[in-house]
């Protein structure tokens, strides 16, 4: 019997990136909308990419195939 292939979820592919060690990186949200209300510190911390927690990574791993 053939193995079922899973299709990559394109929305997840655009939002997440898998590192070589297998961690899932993402960009922070709330960066551009109403940026004038946010402090400089908030905007500076949102610049850097974040890492998904291990519990969330297990849930999202099957949506991104490489």
Protein Blocks (a to p, Z undefined) as FASTA:
>chain_A
ZZddddddfklmmmpccdfkopacdddehklgokllpcfklmmmmmpccdddfklmmmmm
mmpcZZ
